[in-house]
Amino acid sequence: MTERVGDVDAPTVSFAPVAAPLRDVSGSRGAGLPVAVATALVMTTYSYLFAMWPSRNDSVPSAVALVRRWVNEPLGIGEDFGVLGISILLICGGYTVASATRRDGPARVAGCLALRAAVPALVATLGSATTVLLGGSPLTRPATVEVSASDLAANVLLVDRVLGRPSLLELSWVLTAGALFCLFFAATRALGERLPQAGDALGLVTALTIVLTAAGSGGWYHQLGLIVSFVPMACVGRSLADAGAGRAPAWSPVLAGTGTFVVLVAAERSYDELAGWWYPLTFVYAVLVVLLALAHGQRRAGSAPVRWLAGRGYQLLLFQGVIGYALVGVLCSTAGLALWPALIAAAAVSCLAAECGFRVLRWFEARLPRPAYRNTS
């Protein structure tokens, strides 16, 4: 958000590309999903690197201002497409987790999440802390932070936003939302296996209850309600996966989407931090992007750029704020480079870091004794 969730750069998960690269997770119906993931990552990189760094440093390029005036404002898409990209990733994350669990079982999926999601997040958090200690300026919340042992522990445990601590990762709340979805998915898996619609309904009712009861409270529960507002987006992905696999009727995702829309409307009316950002409309756009990708993205999913983004997207989402964002400041202030060349160079270095992170994970996975955790893409 402009100073954006919960103080939230507003939504600014993702968490979607945890199964790396995304492959056809539920027959031909899921083959186009990488197109949605790639589209979302382009949006988040533009928002949190190309638009946010200039905005925080009072040097917004005319091209960014033009896009805001003629695209973002007329369409009601806030935060320079950042929340839209995150919403797409959350939907794709729910789809991927549900499909992978049905295919590989919960134990294998838990192992993959621990390696492919938790480890990069830990590396990014420690990297951001190190950058701050060395005098750098990664993308944090607030813009300037000091690192203490308690703050570092809160960030590692993904409870920094809930506890009101400084966030070493601007998008840490997205990781928290993804973790909350996984916990709820694990708790309701047995019910969802028998009655998928009942699992979706329970998730939506739980989220709505927390959102409404936390709105008038203070402290950690209020912050939790802000983050929970976006968890139902992943539930929509879960419902889409169930419907695509024939385990739920075609109208099931419609009900899940409607329920998620209701939760977002309630959150926007209940929290000052979310008022005026039109997140329910952003969610509608995100659903449309995912549906278009599932219906027509199969041919594009095999292209090299899409495969690269789908495979390295999670690392890119994390490292662009830790490495790329800090590098722009160094290139502009220390090296005297112009803004656009600095932004392009920072994006390239972020992509390189994402590639390195991806290859290190593959190298490590190949040496694990249990083939269930290997990258089979």
Contacts in CASP RR format, 6 or more apart in sequence:
PFRMAT RR
TARGET T0000
AUTHOR 0000-0000-0000
METHOD contacts of the structure
MODEL  1
MTERVGDVDAPTVSFAPVAAPLRDVSGSRGAGLPVAVATALVMTTYSYLF
AMWPSRNDSVPSAVALVRRWVNEPLGIGEDFGVLGISILLICGGYTVASA
TRRDGPARVAGCLALRAAVPALVATLGSATTVLLGGSPLTRPATVEVSAS
DLAANVLLVDRVLGRPSLLELSWVLTAGALFCLFFAATRALGERLPQAGD
ALGLVTALTIVLTAAGSGGWYHQLGLIVSFVPMACVGRSLADAGAGRAPA
WSPVLAGTGTFVVLVAAERSYDELAGWWYPLTFVYAVLVVLLALAHGQRR
AGSAPVRWLAGRGYQLLLFQGVIGYALVGVLCSTAGLALWPALIAAAAVS
CLAAECGFRVLRWFEARLPRPAYRNTS
1 8 0 8 1.000
1 9 0 8 1.000
1 10 0 8 1.000
1 11 0 8 1.000
1 12 0 8 1.000
1 78 0 8 1.000
1 79 0 8 1.000
1 83 0 8 1.000
1 273 0 8 1.000
1 277 0 8 1.000
2 9 0 8 1.000
2 55 0 8 1.000
2 79 0 8 1.000
3 9 0 8 1.000
4 10 0 8 1.000
4 11 0 8 1.000
4 12 0 8 1.000
4 79 0 8 1.000
4 83 0 8 1.000
5 11 0 8 1.000
5 12 0 8 1.000
5 161 0 8 1.000
5 173 0 8 1.000
5 226 0 8 1.000
5 227 0 8 1.000
5 229 0 8 1.000
5 230 0 8 1.000
5 273 0 8 1.000
5 274 0 8 1.000
6 161 0 8 1.000
6 173 0 8 1.000
6 223 0 8 1.000
6 226 0 8 1.000
6 227 0 8 1.000
6 271 0 8 1.000
6 273 0 8 1.000
6 274 0 8 1.000
7 141 0 8 1.000
7 142 0 8 1.000
7 273 0 8 1.000
8 161 0 8 1.000
8 173 0 8 1.000
8 226 0 8 1.000
8 273 0 8 1.000
8 274 0 8 1.000
9 48 0 8 1.000
9 52 0 8 1.000
9 79 0 8 1.000
9 141 0 8 1.000
9 170 0 8 1.000
10 79 0 8 1.000
10 83 0 8 1.000
10 273 0 8 1.000
10 274 0 8 1.000
10 277 0 8 1.000
10 279 0 8 1.000
11 79 0 8 1.000
11 82 0 8 1.000
11 83 0 8 1.000
11 86 0 8 1.000
11 87 0 8 1.000
11 173 0 8 1.000
11 174 0 8 1.000
11 230 0 8 1.000
11 279 0 8 1.000
12 44 0 8 1.000
12 47 0 8 1.000
12 48 0 8 1.000
12 79 0 8 1.000
12 82 0 8 1.000
12 83 0 8 1.000
12 86 0 8 1.000
12 170 0 8 1.000
12 171 0 8 1.000
12 173 0 8 1.000
12 174 0 8 1.000
13 86 0 8 1.000
13 89 0 8 1.000
13 90 0 8 1.000
13 93 0 8 1.000
13 171 0 8 1.000
13 174 0 8 1.000
13 175 0 8 1.000
13 177 0 8 1.000
13 178 0 8 1.000
13 317 0 8 1.000
14 40 0 8 1.000
14 44 0 8 1.000
14 85 0 8 1.000
14 86 0 8 1.000
14 89 0 8 1.000
14 90 0 8 1.000
14 93 0 8 1.000
14 171 0 8 1.000
14 174 0 8 1.000
14 314 0 8 1.000
14 317 0 8 1.000
15 89 0 8 1.000
15 90 0 8 1.000
15 93 0 8 1.000
15 117 0 8 1.000
15 174 0 8 1.000
15 175 0 8 1.000
15 177 0 8 1.000
15 178 0 8 1.000
15 181 0 8 1.000
15 234 0 8 1.000
15 314 0 8 1.000
16 37 0 8 1.000
16 40 0 8 1.000
16 88 0 8 1.000
16 89 0 8 1.000
16 90 0 8 1.000
16 91 0 8 1.000
16 92 0 8 1.000
16 93 0 8 1.000
16 94 0 8 1.000
16 96 0 8 1.000
16 314 0 8 1.000
17 37 0 8 1.000
17 41 0 8 1.000
17 89 0 8 1.000
17 92 0 8 1.000
17 93 0 8 1.000
17 310 0 8 1.000
17 311 0 8 1.000
17 312 0 8 1.000
17 313 0 8 1.000
17 314 0 8 1.000
17 317 0 8 1.000
18 93 0 8 1.000
18 96 0 8 1.000
18 97 0 8 1.000
18 112 0 8 1.000
18 113 0 8 1.000
18 116 0 8 1.000
18 117 0 8 1.000
18 314 0 8 1.000
19 25 0 8 1.000
19 96 0 8 1.000
19 100 0 8 1.000
19 112 0 8 1.000
19 116 0 8 1.000
20 116 0 8 1.000
20 310 0 8 1.000
20 311 0 8 1.000
20 312 0 8 1.000
20 313 0 8 1.000
20 314 0 8 1.000
20 358 0 8 1.000
20 361 0 8 1.000
20 375 0 8 1.000
20 377 0 8 1.000
21 34 0 8 1.000
21 307 0 8 1.000
21 308 0 8 1.000
21 310 0 8 1.000
21 311 0 8 1.000
21 312 0 8 1.000
21 377 0 8 1.000
22 33 0 8 1.000
22 34 0 8 1.000
22 37 0 8 1.000
22 92 0 8 1.000
22 96 0 8 1.000
22 310 0 8 1.000
22 311 0 8 1.000
23 376 0 8 1.000
23 377 0 8 1.000
24 30 0 8 1.000
24 31 0 8 1.000
24 32 0 8 1.000
25 33 0 8 1.000
25 95 0 8 1.000
25 96 0 8 1.000
25 99 0 8 1.000
25 100 0 8 1.000
25 103 0 8 1.000
25 241 0 8 1.000
26 99 0 8 1.000
26 102 0 8 1.000
26 103 0 8 1.000
26 241 0 8 1.000
26 244 0 8 1.000
26 245 0 8 1.000
27 245 0 8 1.000
28 298 0 8 1.000
29 244 0 8 1.000
29 245 0 8 1.000
29 294 0 8 1.000
30 95 0 8 1.000
30 99 0 8 1.000
30 244 0 8 1.000
30 294 0 8 1.000
31 297 0 8 1.000
31 298 0 8 1.000
31 301 0 8 1.000
32 293 0 8 1.000
32 294 0 8 1.000
32 297 0 8 1.000
32 298 0 8 1.000
32 300 0 8 1.000
32 301 0 8 1.000
33 92 0 8 1.000
33 95 0 8 1.000
33 96 0 8 1.000
33 290 0 8 1.000
33 293 0 8 1.000
33 294 0 8 1.000
33 301 0 8 1.000
33 310 0 8 1.000
34 293 0 8 1.000
34 301 0 8 1.000
34 302 0 8 1.000
34 306 0 8 1.000
34 307 0 8 1.000
34 309 0 8 1.000
34 310 0 8 1.000
34 311 0 8 1.000
35 293 0 8 1.000
35 297 0 8 1.000
35 300 0 8 1.000
35 301 0 8 1.000
35 306 0 8 1.000
36 88 0 8 1.000
36 91 0 8 1.000
36 92 0 8 1.000
36 289 0 8 1.000
36 290 0 8 1.000
36 292 0 8 1.000
36 293 0 8 1.000
36 294 0 8 1.000
37 88 0 8 1.000
37 89 0 8 1.000
37 92 0 8 1.000
37 309 0 8 1.000
37 310 0 8 1.000
37 313 0 8 1.000
38 305 0 8 1.000
38 306 0 8 1.000
38 309 0 8 1.000
38 310 0 8 1.000
39 85 0 8 1.000
39 88 0 8 1.000
39 289 0 8 1.000
39 293 0 8 1.000
40 84 0 8 1.000
40 85 0 8 1.000
40 86 0 8 1.000
40 88 0 8 1.000
40 89 0 8 1.000
40 92 0 8 1.000
40 289 0 8 1.000
41 85 0 8 1.000
41 89 0 8 1.000
41 309 0 8 1.000
41 313 0 8 1.000
41 316 0 8 1.000
41 317 0 8 1.000
42 309 0 8 1.000
43 81 0 8 1.000
43 82 0 8 1.000
43 84 0 8 1.000
43 85 0 8 1.000
43 88 0 8 1.000
44 81 0 8 1.000
44 82 0 8 1.000
44 85 0 8 1.000
44 86 0 8 1.000
44 89 0 8 1.000
44 317 0 8 1.000
44 320 0 8 1.000
45 316 0 8 1.000
45 320 0 8 1.000
45 347 0 8 1.000
45 350 0 8 1.000
46 80 0 8 1.000
46 81 0 8 1.000
46 82 0 8 1.000
47 79 0 8 1.000
47 80 0 8 1.000
47 81 0 8 1.000
47 82 0 8 1.000
47 85 0 8 1.000
48 82 0 8 1.000
48 139 0 8 1.000
48 170 0 8 1.000
48 171 0 8 1.000
48 320 0 8 1.000
48 321 0 8 1.000
48 325 0 8 1.000
49 320 0 8 1.000
49 321 0 8 1.000
49 324 0 8 1.000
49 325 0 8 1.000
49 328 0 8 1.000
49 343 0 8 1.000
49 346 0 8 1.000
49 347 0 8 1.000
49 350 0 8 1.000
50 64 0 8 1.000
50 343 0 8 1.000
50 347 0 8 1.000
51 60 0 8 1.000
51 64 0 8 1.000
51 80 0 8 1.000
52 80 0 8 1.000
52 139 0 8 1.000
52 325 0 8 1.000
53 139 0 8 1.000
53 325 0 8 1.000
53 328 0 8 1.000
53 329 0 8 1.000
53 343 0 8 1.000
54 60 0 8 1.000
54 61 0 8 1.000
54 64 0 8 1.000
54 339 0 8 1.000
56 143 0 8 1.000
57 329 0 8 1.000
57 332 0 8 1.000
59 339 0 8 1.000
61 339 0 8 1.000
61 340 0 8 1.000
64 80 0 8 1.000
67 80 0 8 1.000
68 80 0 8 1.000
71 77 0 8 1.000
72 78 0 8 1.000
72 80 0 8 1.000
72 81 0 8 1.000
75 285 0 8 1.000
76 278 0 8 1.000
76 281 0 8 1.000
76 282 0 8 1.000
77 83 0 8 1.000
77 84 0 8 1.000
77 278 0 8 1.000
77 281 0 8 1.000
77 282 0 8 1.000
77 285 0 8 1.000
78 84 0 8 1.000
78 277 0 8 1.000
78 278 0 8 1.000
78 282 0 8 1.000
79 277 0 8 1.000
83 277 0 8 1.000
83 279 0 8 1.000
83 282 0 8 1.000
84 282 0 8 1.000
84 285 0 8 1.000
84 286 0 8 1.000
84 289 0 8 1.000
85 286 0 8 1.000
86 171 0 8 1.000
86 174 0 8 1.000
86 230 0 8 1.000
87 230 0 8 1.000
87 233 0 8 1.000
87 282 0 8 1.000
87 283 0 8 1.000
87 285 0 8 1.000
87 286 0 8 1.000
88 286 0 8 1.000
88 289 0 8 1.000
88 290 0 8 1.000
89 174 0 8 1.000
89 317 0 8 1.000
90 174 0 8 1.000
90 177 0 8 1.000
90 178 0 8 1.000
90 181 0 8 1.000
90 230 0 8 1.000
90 231 0 8 1.000
90 233 0 8 1.000
90 234 0 8 1.000
91 233 0 8 1.000
91 234 0 8 1.000
91 236 0 8 1.000
91 237 0 8 1.000
91 240 0 8 1.000
91 286 0 8 1.000
91 287 0 8 1.000
91 290 0 8 1.000
92 237 0 8 1.000
92 290 0 8 1.000
93 178 0 8 1.000
93 181 0 8 1.000
93 234 0 8 1.000
93 237 0 8 1.000
94 181 0 8 1.000
94 185 0 8 1.000
94 234 0 8 1.000
94 235 0 8 1.000
94 236 0 8 1.000
94 237 0 8 1.000
94 238 0 8 1.000
94 241 0 8 1.000
95 237 0 8 1.000
95 238 0 8 1.000
95 240 0 8 1.000
95 241 0 8 1.000
95 290 0 8 1.000
96 241 0 8 1.000
97 109 0 8 1.000
97 113 0 8 1.000
97 181 0 8 1.000
97 182 0 8 1.000
97 185 0 8 1.000
97 234 0 8 1.000
97 238 0 8 1.000
98 185 0 8 1.000
98 237 0 8 1.000
98 238 0 8 1.000
98 241 0 8 1.000
98 242 0 8 1.000
99 241 0 8 1.000
99 245 0 8 1.000
100 108 0 8 1.000
100 109 0 8 1.000
100 112 0 8 1.000
101 109 0 8 1.000
101 185 0 8 1.000
101 189 0 8 1.000
102 241 0 8 1.000
102 245 0 8 1.000
102 247 0 8 1.000
104 372 0 8 1.000
106 186 0 8 1.000
106 189 0 8 1.000
107 372 0 8 1.000
108 372 0 8 1.000
108 373 0 8 1.000
111 373 0 8 1.000
112 373 0 8 1.000
113 182 0 8 1.000
115 361 0 8 1.000
115 364 0 8 1.000
115 365 0 8 1.000
115 373 0 8 1.000
116 314 0 8 1.000
116 361 0 8 1.000
117 175 0 8 1.000
117 314 0 8 1.000
119 361 0 8 1.000
120 314 0 8 1.000
120 315 0 8 1.000
120 318 0 8 1.000
120 357 0 8 1.000
120 361 0 8 1.000
121 158 0 8 1.000
121 169 0 8 1.000
121 175 0 8 1.000
121 318 0 8 1.000
122 156 0 8 1.000
123 318 0 8 1.000
124 169 0 8 1.000
124 318 0 8 1.000
124 319 0 8 1.000
124 322 0 8 1.000
125 152 0 8 1.000
125 155 0 8 1.000
125 156 0 8 1.000
125 168 0 8 1.000
125 169 0 8 1.000
125 172 0 8 1.000
126 156 0 8 1.000
127 138 0 8 1.000
127 322 0 8 1.000
128 138 0 8 1.000
128 140 0 8 1.000
128 168 0 8 1.000
128 169 0 8 1.000
128 321 0 8 1.000
128 322 0 8 1.000
129 147 0 8 1.000
129 152 0 8 1.000
129 155 0 8 1.000
129 168 0 8 1.000
131 137 0 8 1.000
131 138 0 8 1.000
131 322 0 8 1.000
131 326 0 8 1.000
132 138 0 8 1.000
132 140 0 8 1.000
132 145 0 8 1.000
132 146 0 8 1.000
132 147 0 8 1.000
132 168 0 8 1.000
133 147 0 8 1.000
136 326 0 8 1.000
136 330 0 8 1.000
137 143 0 8 1.000
137 144 0 8 1.000
137 325 0 8 1.000
137 326 0 8 1.000
137 329 0 8 1.000
138 168 0 8 1.000
138 321 0 8 1.000
138 322 0 8 1.000
138 323 0 8 1.000
138 325 0 8 1.000
138 326 0 8 1.000
139 169 0 8 1.000
139 170 0 8 1.000
139 320 0 8 1.000
139 321 0 8 1.000
139 322 0 8 1.000
139 325 0 8 1.000
139 326 0 8 1.000
140 166 0 8 1.000
140 167 0 8 1.000
140 168 0 8 1.000
140 169 0 8 1.000
140 170 0 8 1.000
141 161 0 8 1.000
141 166 0 8 1.000
141 167 0 8 1.000
141 170 0 8 1.000
141 172 0 8 1.000
142 166 0 8 1.000
145 151 0 8 1.000
145 166 0 8 1.000
145 167 0 8 1.000
145 168 0 8 1.000
146 166 0 8 1.000
147 168 0 8 1.000
150 165 0 8 1.000
151 160 0 8 1.000
151 165 0 8 1.000
151 166 0 8 1.000
151 168 0 8 1.000
152 168 0 8 1.000
154 160 0 8 1.000
154 163 0 8 1.000
154 165 0 8 1.000
155 165 0 8 1.000
155 167 0 8 1.000
155 168 0 8 1.000
155 169 0 8 1.000
155 172 0 8 1.000
158 172 0 8 1.000
158 175 0 8 1.000
158 176 0 8 1.000
158 179 0 8 1.000
159 165 0 8 1.000
159 176 0 8 1.000
160 166 0 8 1.000
160 167 0 8 1.000
160 168 0 8 1.000
160 172 0 8 1.000
161 167 0 8 1.000
161 172 0 8 1.000
161 173 0 8 1.000
161 176 0 8 1.000
161 223 0 8 1.000
161 226 0 8 1.000
161 227 0 8 1.000
162 176 0 8 1.000
162 220 0 8 1.000
162 223 0 8 1.000
162 224 0 8 1.000
162 227 0 8 1.000
163 220 0 8 1.000
163 223 0 8 1.000
164 219 0 8 1.000
164 220 0 8 1.000
164 223 0 8 1.000
167 173 0 8 1.000
169 175 0 8 1.000
169 318 0 8 1.000
169 321 0 8 1.000
169 322 0 8 1.000
170 321 0 8 1.000
171 317 0 8 1.000
171 318 0 8 1.000
171 321 0 8 1.000
173 226 0 8 1.000
173 227 0 8 1.000
174 230 0 8 1.000
176 227 0 8 1.000
177 227 0 8 1.000
177 228 0 8 1.000
177 230 0 8 1.000
177 231 0 8 1.000
177 234 0 8 1.000
178 231 0 8 1.000
178 234 0 8 1.000
180 227 0 8 1.000
180 228 0 8 1.000
180 231 0 8 1.000
181 231 0 8 1.000
181 234 0 8 1.000
181 235 0 8 1.000
184 203 0 8 1.000
184 206 0 8 1.000
184 231 0 8 1.000
185 238 0 8 1.000
188 199 0 8 1.000
188 202 0 8 1.000
188 203 0 8 1.000
191 198 0 8 1.000
191 199 0 8 1.000
191 202 0 8 1.000
192 198 0 8 1.000
192 199 0 8 1.000
196 239 0 8 1.000
196 242 0 8 1.000
196 247 0 8 1.000
196 248 0 8 1.000
196 252 0 8 1.000
197 248 0 8 1.000
197 249 0 8 1.000
197 252 0 8 1.000
197 255 0 8 1.000
200 235 0 8 1.000
200 238 0 8 1.000
200 239 0 8 1.000
200 252 0 8 1.000
200 255 0 8 1.000
200 256 0 8 1.000
201 255 0 8 1.000
203 232 0 8 1.000
203 235 0 8 1.000
204 232 0 8 1.000
204 235 0 8 1.000
204 256 0 8 1.000
204 259 0 8 1.000
204 260 0 8 1.000
204 262 0 8 1.000
204 263 0 8 1.000
207 228 0 8 1.000
207 229 0 8 1.000
207 231 0 8 1.000
207 232 0 8 1.000
207 235 0 8 1.000
207 263 0 8 1.000
208 259 0 8 1.000
208 262 0 8 1.000
208 263 0 8 1.000
208 266 0 8 1.000
210 224 0 8 1.000
210 225 0 8 1.000
210 228 0 8 1.000
211 225 0 8 1.000
211 228 0 8 1.000
211 229 0 8 1.000
211 263 0 8 1.000
211 266 0 8 1.000
211 267 0 8 1.000
211 270 0 8 1.000
212 266 0 8 1.000
212 270 0 8 1.000
213 221 0 8 1.000
214 221 0 8 1.000
214 222 0 8 1.000
214 224 0 8 1.000
214 225 0 8 1.000
214 226 0 8 1.000
214 228 0 8 1.000
215 222 0 8 1.000
215 225 0 8 1.000
215 267 0 8 1.000
215 270 0 8 1.000
215 271 0 8 1.000
216 222 0 8 1.000
216 270 0 8 1.000
225 267 0 8 1.000
225 271 0 8 1.000
226 267 0 8 1.000
226 271 0 8 1.000
226 273 0 8 1.000
226 274 0 8 1.000
229 263 0 8 1.000
229 264 0 8 1.000
229 267 0 8 1.000
229 271 0 8 1.000
229 274 0 8 1.000
229 279 0 8 1.000
230 264 0 8 1.000
232 256 0 8 1.000
232 257 0 8 1.000
232 259 0 8 1.000
232 260 0 8 1.000
232 263 0 8 1.000
232 264 0 8 1.000
233 260 0 8 1.000
233 283 0 8 1.000
233 286 0 8 1.000
235 256 0 8 1.000
235 260 0 8 1.000
236 253 0 8 1.000
236 256 0 8 1.000
236 257 0 8 1.000
236 260 0 8 1.000
236 287 0 8 1.000
237 253 0 8 1.000
237 256 0 8 1.000
237 290 0 8 1.000
238 256 0 8 1.000
239 248 0 8 1.000
239 252 0 8 1.000
239 253 0 8 1.000
239 255 0 8 1.000
239 256 0 8 1.000
239 257 0 8 1.000
240 253 0 8 1.000
240 290 0 8 1.000
240 294 0 8 1.000
242 248 0 8 1.000
242 252 0 8 1.000
243 249 0 8 1.000
243 250 0 8 1.000
243 252 0 8 1.000
243 253 0 8 1.000
257 287 0 8 1.000
260 283 0 8 1.000
261 280 0 8 1.000
261 283 0 8 1.000
261 284 0 8 1.000
264 279 0 8 1.000
264 280 0 8 1.000
264 283 0 8 1.000
265 280 0 8 1.000
267 274 0 8 1.000
267 279 0 8 1.000
268 274 0 8 1.000
268 275 0 8 1.000
268 276 0 8 1.000
268 277 0 8 1.000
268 278 0 8 1.000
268 279 0 8 1.000
268 280 0 8 1.000
269 275 0 8 1.000
300 306 0 8 1.000
301 307 0 8 1.000
301 310 0 8 1.000
309 316 0 8 1.000
311 358 0 8 1.000
311 377 0 8 1.000
312 351 0 8 1.000
312 354 0 8 1.000
312 355 0 8 1.000
312 357 0 8 1.000
312 358 0 8 1.000
313 354 0 8 1.000
315 353 0 8 1.000
315 354 0 8 1.000
315 357 0 8 1.000
315 358 0 8 1.000
316 350 0 8 1.000
316 351 0 8 1.000
316 354 0 8 1.000
319 350 0 8 1.000
319 353 0 8 1.000
319 354 0 8 1.000
320 346 0 8 1.000
320 347 0 8 1.000
320 350 0 8 1.000
321 350 0 8 1.000
323 346 0 8 1.000
323 349 0 8 1.000
323 350 0 8 1.000
323 353 0 8 1.000
324 346 0 8 1.000
324 347 0 8 1.000
324 349 0 8 1.000
324 350 0 8 1.000
325 346 0 8 1.000
327 342 0 8 1.000
327 345 0 8 1.000
327 346 0 8 1.000
327 349 0 8 1.000
328 342 0 8 1.000
328 343 0 8 1.000
328 346 0 8 1.000
329 342 0 8 1.000
331 337 0 8 1.000
331 341 0 8 1.000
331 342 0 8 1.000
331 345 0 8 1.000
331 346 0 8 1.000
332 338 0 8 1.000
332 339 0 8 1.000
332 342 0 8 1.000
335 342 0 8 1.000
337 345 0 8 1.000
361 375 0 8 1.000
362 375 0 8 1.000
365 373 0 8 1.000
365 374 0 8 1.000
365 375 0 8 1.000
366 374 0 8 1.000
366 375 0 8 1.000
368 374 0 8 1.000
END
